Amino acid sequence: MSTNASISVNAPVADTRRRSVIDRLIATYRELNINIRPLPEADLTRKGPEGSVHDIVGQMRADELKFAQALKERLSGVPAAEIQGETAPIIGTETDEDTTVLLISQFGTARATTLSMMQGIGDADWSAPVEGDTSLADRIESLATNDELQLERIRAMLGGMPSVGIGGAVR
């Protein structure tokens, strides 16, 4: 009986955490779409001491594609085919000429894949350890936190533009 009581007490906390991290992941793409996509490419590719907005968005795209693939492997149990070489493209069509708008679009596609797969994660998988004491929920939380750090870097490069919050409200 105490087991059922603890499940019912902890379930809303888990649901709230899950909803919160999903909202944060959605807010990242929303901010890239609303605040970054409309800017001139010249502003986004201008190099500063920490690189460019284009560089950061490109890394975010690569990280999201890798995360989505790792999540798929974790949930399906089927490993991805290995690609030899450290410079192998992630999508297979990347070029140095890819615009920031294209990178944002590809990031959005990968993020939608991640979010779609997250919908099918059961409570047991959500909180089960993946490596050591780190759960899938912790990994997803880390992804959202990294997004926020990268968006802060982008805002700083662009002169401190406001962020877009959950629901599209400017903060």
N, C-alpha and C positions, 0 to 999 in steps of 0.2 A: 504494500500500500504506500509506503514512503517513496518508492521509486516513481509511482504514478504522480504523486504530489510534486516531486521535484521536476518531473518532466513538464507538468502543466505550469509550474512557476517559471521555469527557465525558457519555455517555448516562446513567450512574448519577447524576451530579451534577445534570443537568437533571431527571431523574425525582424525585430527592430534593427539589429546590427546588419542583417542581410539587406533590408530595405535601404538603410542608410548608405551602405557601400555601393549598392546598385545606383542610387541617386547620384552619388559622387562620380561614378564612372560615366553616367549619362551626361552630367554637367561638364565633364571634360570635353566631350565631343561638341556639346552645345557651345561652349566657349570658343573652341577652335573655329567652329562654323560661323558664329555670330561676330566675333571680334577679330579673328585673324584672316579668314578667307577673303573678306572684301578689300584687304590692304594691298597696295601695289607690291608686285613681286620684288621690285628693286629694294623696297624697305625690308622685306623679309629675308633677302639674301645678303644684305649688307653685313659684312663681317665686323665683329667687335672683339674685345679681348676673350670672350667666352664663345666665340663662333657666331652663328646667325640663328635667327628664328627658324629658317629653313632647315638648318642642321638639327636643331632640337626636335622639330616636328618629324624629321626623317628618322631620328633615333626613337621617338615615341612610336612611330609606325612599326619599326623593326621590333621593338620590345613587345608591342601589342600582338603582332603576328606570331612571335615566338610564344607568348603567353597563351594565346588561343590554341596553338598547336599542342603545347604541353598540357593544357586543360583537356583537350580532346583525347590525348593519349591517356591521361589519368582516368578519365571517365569511361573510355571505351576499352582500355587495356591493350590497344593495338599501337605499337610504336610506329612513328613516322619513318619513312625511308630516309636513310642517311645520305647526305650529299657530301662528297669529298671536296676538300679545299676550304680554306678560311674565307676566301673572297667570294664564295658562291652567293648569288643573289637570293634574297628571301622570297620574292614573288616570282622572279624569273624574267621580268620585263623592265627592271629598273635601269635608268640611265642617269648620267650626271645632269641631264637636261630636265629631269622631272621637276615640275613646278610645285610650289608649296600647296597650291589648291589640290593637285593630284595626290600629294602625300596625305593631306587631310582627308581626302576621299577614301584612300586606301586604309588609313587609320580607322575611319568610321566603319568601313566594311568589316575589318578585323574586330573592332569593338562590338559591333552588332553580333558577330559570331560568338564572342565571349559571353555577352549578355544572354544570348539565346541558350547557350549551353548551361549557364548558371541557373536558368529556370528549371532545369531538370535535375539539379543536384539535391539529393535528399538530405535530411537533417544529419543522418549518420555520416555521410560523405563530407558534408559541409564542415563538421567539427572533428573529423578523424585526422590523426597525424599523417602528414605526407612524408616528411623527413624529420627525424628527431621529434621535437615537441611542436613543430610548426604544422598547423592545420591548413586545409584548403582555404578556410575563411581568413586565416592570417595572411596567406599568400595574396588573396584578392584584396585584402585591406592594404597590403604593401603596394600593390599596383595602383590603387586609388591615391595613396599618399605620394607615390612617385609622380603621378599625374599632376598633383597639386604643386609639387616642387618645380616641375618643369614649366607649368603655367606661370608660376611666380617668376622664374627666370625669363620667360618670354615677355611678361608684363614689364619687368625691369628694363629689358632691351628696347622695348617700345615706349618707354617713358611713363610707366606706371598706369596704364589703362585699367579701367575697372573690370572686375571679374563678373562673370555671369553665374548667378546662383541657381539653385534648383528651381525649376519652373520658368527659367529664362529671365528672372529679375536681375537687374544690374545691382551689384553690391558696392 
